[in-house]
Amino acid sequence: MKKQIIVYTTNDCIECDLVKQVLKQEGIPFETRNVSANPDYQKEVEELGFMGVPVSVFDNRVVKGFTNELKELMDIAR
């Protein structure tokens, strides 16, 4: 099975929705981890060095937000 990008998200997060929308449009598989629904996911985000979402992870690369770094992460994940 091909590795997926993990997207840490929360309810009513516009930036999170944008990240997921772009990944879907590009056909890049991803797993959503909602920090509102599971406190363990919030702990994972904090262990990655962040307090908020969206945070996207692929292999050892971590990107916060909807930035140019996300595009680089997507290119690696293809």
N, C-alpha and C positions, 0 to 999 in steps of 0.2 A: 504494500500500500504506500502511495506517495505521501510524503510529509505534508502537513497543512500548516498554514499560518494560524496562530492562535490570536484571537482578537478579544482582549478584555474590554468589556463594555458595561453599561448600566442603562437603566430605564430612562427614557426621555432625553437622550444624549444625541444632539444633532450631529456633532462631529463623529461620534461612534457610528451613527447611521450612514454618514458619508463614506467612512472607511469600508463598511460592509457592502455598500452599494457599488463602489468602485471595484472591489474584489469580485463581486458577482458579475459585473459587466465585463471584466477581464477574464472571467472563467478560471479564477484562481481559487482552489479549495481552501476553506478556512473553517476553524472551529470557534464558536462564540462561547465566551465564559463571562456570564453576567455576575458582576461583583455584588449587585443588589440581592440576587437570589442565593448566593453562596458566599458566606464570609471567608471561606478558605481561599477563594479567588482574590478577594481583596488583600489577603495576606501575601499571596503570590505576587501581586502588583507591587506591594510595598517591598518585598524581598528583591524585586527587580530595580528598586530605587525610585519608585514613583508613588504619588498619593492619589492621582486622578487617572481617568481613562479618556480616550482610548489608548491602549497600549497594545502594540502588535509585536508578536515574537515569531521568529523563524530561525531554527538552529540556535546559534548563539547570538543572533542579532536582535536587538530590541529597539523599537521606535515608538516614541510618544507622539500622539496626535496625527493630524492629517497634513503631512509635510512632504518635501522632496525626498526625505529619507524613506518614506513609505514607498515611493516609486522604486527606489533602489532595492528595498526589501522584496517588493513584488517581482522585480526582474530576477532576483536570486531564486525566488520560489517557483518560477516557471519551469 
